[in-house]
C-alpha cells in the first residue's frame, strides 16, 4: 500500500515539475524544475528497487543523480555568466 502511495505522489510531483519545465517563465525556473524532475525519477527508481527487493537498479540511480548534479551545476554557471534573469 505504501509503495502505491509513493508512486502516486511521485507521479503528481513529476507532472508538476513537467508543467513548470514547459511553462517557465525563466531559465532558472526550468533548471529547478528539471532538477526536481530528475530527483523524482531517482526516487521512483529507488521505490521500484525497494518493491522488487533487489539492488540491481542502484547503479542507474547513481548515474541519474550524478547527471542531475552536474547538469544543475553547469546550468547555474551558464545563468551566472549570462547575467541572470
DSSP file (Angstrom, degrees, kcal/mol; ACC not computed):
  #  RESIDUE AA STRUCTURE BP1 BP2  ACC     N-H-->O    O-->H-N    N-H-->O    O-->H-N    TCO  KAPPA ALPHA  PHI   PSI    X-CA   Y-CA   Z-CA
    1    1 A X     >        0   0    0      0, 0.0     4,-2.0     0, 0.0     5,-0.2   0.000 360.0 360.0 360.0 -43.9    0.0    0.0    0.0
    2    2 A X  H  >  +     0   0    0      1,-0.2     4,-2.2     2,-0.2     5,-0.1   0.814 360.0  57.8 -68.6 -28.2    2.8    2.5    0.9
    3    3 A X  H  > S+     0   0    0      2,-0.2     4,-2.4     1,-0.2    -1,-0.2   0.915 106.6  48.7 -65.9 -41.9    4.5    1.7   -2.4
    4    4 A X  H  > S+     0   0    0      2,-0.2     4,-2.6     1,-0.2    -2,-0.2   0.913 110.6  50.4 -63.1 -42.5    1.4    2.7   -4.3
    5    5 A X  H  X S+     0   0    0     -4,-2.0     4,-2.6     1,-0.2     5,-0.2   0.915 110.0  50.7 -61.9 -42.2    1.1    5.9   -2.4
    6    6 A X  H  X S+     0   0    0     -4,-2.2     4,-2.5     1,-0.2    -2,-0.2   0.916 111.1  48.2 -62.0 -43.2    4.8    6.7   -3.1
    7    7 A X  H  X S+     0   0    0     -4,-2.4     4,-2.3     2,-0.2    -2,-0.2   0.897 111.5  50.0 -65.0 -39.7    4.2    6.1   -6.8
    8    8 A X  H  X S+     0   0    0     -4,-2.6     4,-2.4     2,-0.2    -2,-0.2   0.931 113.2  45.9 -63.9 -45.1    1.1    8.3   -6.8
    9    9 A X  H  X S+     0   0    0     -4,-2.6     4,-2.5     1,-0.2    -2,-0.2   0.895 113.3  49.1 -65.8 -39.7    2.9   11.1   -5.1
   10   10 A X  H  X S+     0   0    0     -4,-2.5     4,-2.5    -5,-0.2    -1,-0.2   0.870 110.8  50.9 -67.8 -35.5    6.0   10.9   -7.3
   11   11 A X  H  X S+     0   0    0     -4,-2.3     4,-2.3     2,-0.2    -2,-0.2   0.919 111.4  47.6 -65.7 -43.1    3.7   10.9  -10.4
   12   12 A X  H  X S+     0   0    0     -4,-2.4     4,-2.1     2,-0.2    -2,-0.2   0.922 113.1  48.4 -63.3 -43.5    2.0   14.0   -9.1
   13   13 A X  H  X S+     0   0    0     -4,-2.5     4,-2.5     1,-0.2    -2,-0.2   0.909 111.0  50.8 -63.2 -41.5    5.3   15.7   -8.4
   14   14 A X  H  X S+     0   0    0     -4,-2.5     4,-2.6     1,-0.2    -1,-0.2   0.897 108.7  51.7 -63.6 -40.0    6.7   14.7  -11.8
   15   15 A X  H  X S+     0   0    0     -4,-2.3     4,-2.2     2,-0.2    -1,-0.2   0.913 111.5  47.0 -63.1 -41.9    3.6   16.2  -13.5
   16   16 A X  H  X S+     0   0    0     -4,-2.1     4,-2.3     2,-0.2    -2,-0.2   0.896 111.9  50.2 -67.0 -39.6    4.0   19.5  -11.6
   17   17 A X  H  X S+     0   0    0     -4,-2.5     4,-2.4     2,-0.2    -2,-0.2   0.905 110.5  50.2 -64.5 -40.2    7.7   19.6  -12.4
   18   18 A X  H  X S+     0   0    0     -4,-2.6     4,-2.1     2,-0.2     5,-0.2   0.901 109.0  52.0 -63.7 -40.0    7.0   19.0  -16.1
   19   19 A X  H  X S+     0   0    0     -4,-2.2     4,-2.5     1,-0.2     5,-0.2   0.935 112.6  44.5 -60.7 -45.8    4.4   21.8  -16.1
   20   20 A X  H  X S+     0   0    0     -4,-2.3     4,-2.4     1,-0.2    -1,-0.2   0.857 109.7  57.2 -67.5 -34.3    6.9   24.2  -14.6
   21   21 A X  H  < S+     0   0    0     -4,-2.4    -1,-0.2     1,-0.2    -2,-0.2   0.905 116.6  33.6 -62.8 -42.0    9.6   22.9  -17.0
   22   22 A X  H  < S+     0   0    0     -4,-2.1    -2,-0.2    -5,-0.1    -1,-0.2   0.803 120.0  50.1 -84.2 -30.2    7.4   23.8  -20.0
   23   23 A X  H  < S+     0   0    0     -4,-2.5     2,-0.4    -5,-0.2    -3,-0.2   0.871  82.3 147.4 -78.7 -38.1    5.7   26.9  -18.5
   24   24 A X     <  -     0   0    0     -4,-2.4    -1,-0.2    -5,-0.2    -2,-0.1  -0.695  37.0-168.2  85.2-131.8    8.9   28.6  -17.3
   25   25 A X  S    S+     0   0    0     -2,-0.4     2,-0.2    -3,-0.1    -1,-0.1  -0.993  72.7  25.1 -88.7 -19.4    9.0   31.7  -17.3
   26   26 A X  S  > S-     0   0    0      1,-0.1     4,-1.7    -2,-0.0     5,-0.1  -0.606  75.6-115.3-107.1 167.7   12.7   32.0  -16.7
   27   27 A X  H  > S+     0   0    0      1,-0.2     4,-2.4    -2,-0.2     5,-0.2   0.879 116.5  57.2 -64.8 -38.0   15.7   29.7  -17.4
   28   28 A X  H  > S+     0   0    0      1,-0.2     4,-2.4     2,-0.2    -1,-0.2   0.891 104.5  51.9 -61.8 -39.6   16.3   29.4  -13.6
   29   29 A X  H  > S+     0   0    0      1,-0.2     4,-2.3     2,-0.2    -1,-0.2   0.906 110.4  48.7 -61.4 -41.5   12.7   28.1  -13.2
   30   30 A X  H  X S+     0   0    0     -4,-1.7     4,-2.5     2,-0.2    -2,-0.2   0.880 110.1  51.0 -67.8 -37.8   13.3   25.5  -15.9
   31   31 A X  H  X S+     0   0    0     -4,-2.4     4,-2.4     2,-0.2    -2,-0.2   0.927 112.0  46.6 -64.7 -44.7   16.6   24.4  -14.3
   32   32 A X  H  X S+     0   0    0     -4,-2.4     4,-2.5     1,-0.2    -2,-0.2   0.899 112.8  50.2 -64.5 -40.3   15.0   23.9  -10.9
   33   33 A X  H  X S+     0   0    0     -4,-2.3     4,-2.4     2,-0.2    -2,-0.2   0.905 111.0  48.4 -65.0 -41.3   12.1   22.0  -12.5
   34   34 A X  H  X S+     0   0    0     -4,-2.5     4,-2.3     2,-0.2    -2,-0.2   0.900 111.7  49.9 -65.9 -39.9   14.4   19.7  -14.4
   35   35 A X  H  X S+     0   0    0     -4,-2.4     4,-2.0     2,-0.2    -2,-0.2   0.923 112.0  47.8 -63.5 -44.2   16.4   19.1  -11.2
   36   36 A X  H  X S+     0   0    0     -4,-2.5     4,-2.3     2,-0.2    -2,-0.2   0.882 110.4  52.6 -63.5 -38.0   13.3   18.3   -9.3
   37   37 A X  H  X S+     0   0    0     -4,-2.4     4,-2.4     2,-0.2    -2,-0.2   0.908 109.0  49.1 -64.4 -41.8   12.1   16.0  -12.1
   38   38 A X  H  X S+     0   0    0     -4,-2.3     4,-2.4     2,-0.2    -1,-0.2   0.864 110.2  51.4 -66.6 -34.4   15.4   14.1  -12.0
   39   39 A X  H  X S+     0   0    0     -4,-2.0     4,-2.6     2,-0.2    -2,-0.2   0.908 109.9  49.6 -65.9 -41.4   15.1   13.8   -8.3
   40   40 A X  H  X S+     0   0    0     -4,-2.3     4,-2.4     2,-0.2    -2,-0.2   0.897 111.1  49.3 -64.2 -40.0   11.5   12.4   -8.7
   41   41 A X  H  X S+     0   0    0     -4,-2.4     4,-2.4     2,-0.2    -2,-0.2   0.921 110.9  50.5 -63.8 -43.2   12.8    9.9  -11.3
   42   42 A X  H  X S+     0   0    0     -4,-2.4     4,-2.2     1,-0.2    -2,-0.2   0.923 111.5  47.4 -59.8 -45.0   15.6    8.9   -8.9
   43   43 A X  H  X S+     0   0    0     -4,-2.6     4,-2.6     1,-0.2    -1,-0.2   0.882 109.7  53.9 -64.8 -37.8   13.1    8.4   -6.1
   44   44 A X  H  X S+     0   0    0     -4,-2.4     4,-2.4     2,-0.2    -2,-0.2   0.910 108.6  48.4 -62.4 -42.3   10.8    6.4   -8.4
   45   45 A X  H  X S+     0   0    0     -4,-2.4     4,-2.3     1,-0.2    -1,-0.2   0.901 112.0  50.1 -63.8 -40.0   13.7    4.1   -9.3
   46   46 A X  H  X S+     0   0    0     -4,-2.2     4,-2.3     2,-0.2    -2,-0.2   0.890 109.8  49.8 -66.4 -38.8   14.5    3.6   -5.7
   47   47 A X  H  X S+     0   0    0     -4,-2.6     4,-2.4     2,-0.2    -2,-0.2   0.918 111.8  48.6 -65.1 -42.2   10.9    2.9   -4.8
   48   48 A X  H  X S+     0   0    0     -4,-2.4     4,-2.3     2,-0.2    -2,-0.2   0.890 110.2  52.0 -64.0 -38.4   10.8    0.3   -7.6
   49   49 A X  H  X>S+     0   0    0     -4,-2.3     5,-1.8     1,-0.2     4,-1.0   0.902 110.7  47.7 -63.2 -40.9   14.0   -1.2   -6.3
   50   50 A X  H  <5S+     0   0    0     -4,-2.3    -2,-0.2     2,-0.2    -1,-0.2   0.880 110.3  52.4 -66.9 -37.4   12.6   -1.5   -2.8
   51   51 A X  H  <5S+     0   0    0     -4,-2.4    -2,-0.2     1,-0.2    -1,-0.2   0.896 113.9  42.3 -65.5 -39.7    9.4   -3.1   -4.2
   52   52 A X  H  <5S-     0   0    0     -4,-2.3    -1,-0.2    -5,-0.1    -2,-0.2   0.630 104.1-134.4 -79.7 -13.6   11.4   -5.7   -6.1
   53   53 A X  T  <5 +     0   0    0     -4,-1.0     2,-0.3     1,-0.2    -3,-0.2   0.931  64.6 116.1  56.9  49.1   13.7   -6.2   -3.1
   54   54 A X      < -     0   0    0     -5,-1.8    -1,-0.2     1,-0.0    -2,-0.1  -0.875  62.6-144.2-137.4 170.8   16.8   -6.0   -5.3
   55   55 A X    >   +     0   0    0     -2,-0.3     3,-1.1    -3,-0.1     4,-0.3   0.187  69.6 105.8-120.5  14.7   19.9   -3.8   -5.7
   56   56 A X  T 3  S+     0   0    0      1,-0.2     3,-0.5     2,-0.1     4,-0.3   0.762  78.2  52.6 -70.9 -23.7   20.3   -4.1   -9.4
   57   57 A X  T 3> S+     0   0    0      1,-0.2     4,-2.0     2,-0.1    -1,-0.2   0.458  80.5  92.6 -90.8  -0.9   19.0   -0.6  -10.2
   58   58 A X  H <> S+     0   0    0     -3,-1.1     4,-2.1     1,-0.2    -1,-0.2   0.827  81.9  56.1 -66.9 -30.0   21.3    1.2   -7.8
   59   59 A X  H  > S+     0   0    0     -3,-0.5     4,-2.1    -4,-0.3    -1,-0.2   0.909 107.4  49.8 -64.4 -40.7   23.9    1.8  -10.5
   60   60 A X  H  > S+     0   0    0     -4,-0.3     4,-2.6     1,-0.2    -2,-0.2   0.904 109.1  51.9 -62.8 -41.5   21.2    3.6  -12.6
   61   61 A X  H  X S+     0   0    0     -4,-2.0     4,-2.5     1,-0.2    -1,-0.2   0.906 108.7  51.0 -61.9 -42.1   20.2    5.7   -9.6
   62   62 A X  H  X S+     0   0    0     -4,-2.1     4,-2.3     2,-0.2    -1,-0.2   0.913 111.1  47.4 -62.7 -43.3   23.8    6.8   -9.1
   63   63 A X  H  X S+     0   0    0     -4,-2.1     4,-2.6     2,-0.2    -2,-0.2   0.924 112.5  48.6 -65.3 -44.8   24.2    7.8  -12.7
   64   64 A X  H  X S+     0   0    0     -4,-2.6     4,-2.4     1,-0.2    -2,-0.2   0.909 112.2  49.5 -62.4 -41.5   20.9    9.7  -12.8
   65   65 A X  H  X S+     0   0    0     -4,-2.5     4,-2.4    -5,-0.2    -1,-0.2   0.903 111.9  47.9 -65.1 -40.9   21.9   11.5   -9.5
   66   66 A X  H  X S+     0   0    0     -4,-2.3     4,-2.8     2,-0.2     5,-0.3   0.906 111.4  50.1 -66.6 -40.7   25.3   12.4  -10.9
   67   67 A X  H  X S+     0   0    0     -4,-2.6     4,-2.7     1,-0.2     5,-0.2   0.913 111.7  49.1 -62.6 -41.8   23.8   13.7  -14.2
   68   68 A X  H  X S+     0   0    0     -4,-2.4     4,-2.2    -5,-0.2    -2,-0.2   0.922 113.1  47.1 -62.8 -44.1   21.3   15.8  -12.2
   69   69 A X  H  X S+     0   0    0     -4,-2.4     4,-2.1     2,-0.2    -2,-0.2   0.947 116.5  41.9 -63.9 -49.8   24.1   17.2  -10.0
   70   70 A X  H  X S+     0   0    0     -4,-2.8     4,-2.6     1,-0.2     5,-0.2   0.909 114.3  52.3 -66.1 -41.9   26.4   18.1  -12.9
   71   71 A X  H  X S+     0   0    0     -4,-2.7     4,-2.4    -5,-0.3    -1,-0.2   0.901 109.6  48.7 -61.7 -41.6   23.6   19.4  -15.1
   72   72 A X  H  X S+     0   0    0     -4,-2.2     4,-2.3    -5,-0.2    -1,-0.2   0.905 112.1  49.4 -65.4 -41.1   22.4   21.7  -12.4
   73   73 A X  H  X S+     0   0    0     -4,-2.1     4,-2.0    -5,-0.2    -2,-0.2   0.911 111.8  48.0 -63.4 -42.6   26.0   23.0  -11.8
   74   74 A X  H  X S+     0   0    0     -4,-2.6     4,-2.1     1,-0.2    -2,-0.2   0.919 113.3  47.2 -64.8 -44.1   26.5   23.6  -15.5
   75   75 A X  H  X S+     0   0    0     -4,-2.4     4,-2.6     2,-0.2    -1,-0.2   0.870 109.5  53.8 -68.1 -35.5   23.2   25.4  -15.9
   76   76 A X  H  X S+     0   0    0     -4,-2.3     4,-2.3     2,-0.2    -1,-0.2   0.908 109.9  48.0 -63.6 -40.4   23.9   27.6  -12.8
   77   77 A X  H  X S+     0   0    0     -4,-2.0     4,-2.5     2,-0.2    -2,-0.2   0.896 110.8  51.6 -65.9 -39.1   27.2   28.6  -14.2
   78   78 A X  H  X S+     0   0    0     -4,-2.1     4,-1.9     2,-0.2    -2,-0.2   0.924 111.2  46.9 -61.9 -45.2   25.5   29.4  -17.6
   79   79 A X  H  X>S+     0   0    0     -4,-2.6     5,-2.6     1,-0.2     4,-1.0   0.893 111.8  51.7 -64.9 -39.0   22.9   31.6  -15.8
   80   80 A X  H  <5S+     0   0    0     -4,-2.3     3,-0.5     1,-0.2    -2,-0.2   0.927 112.4  44.4 -64.0 -44.9   25.6   33.3  -13.8
   81   81 A X  H  <5S+     0   0    0     -4,-2.5    -1,-0.2     1,-0.2    -2,-0.2   0.821 110.1  56.1 -69.6 -30.1   27.7   34.1  -16.9
   82   82 A X  H  <5S-     0   0    0     -4,-1.9    -1,-0.2    -5,-0.2    -2,-0.2   0.709 120.5-107.5 -74.8 -20.0   24.7   35.3  -18.8
   83   83 A X  T  <5 -     0   0    0     -4,-1.0    -3,-0.2    -3,-0.5    -2,-0.1   0.528  50.8 -99.2 105.2   8.4   23.8   37.8  -16.1
   84   84 A X      <       0   0    0     -5,-2.6    -4,-0.0    -6,-0.2   -57,-0.0  -0.052 360.0 360.0  72.6-178.8   20.8   36.0  -14.6
   85   85 A X              0   0    0    -59,-0.0    -1,-0.1     0, 0.0    -6,-0.0   0.304 360.0 360.0-137.7 360.0   17.2   36.8  -15.2
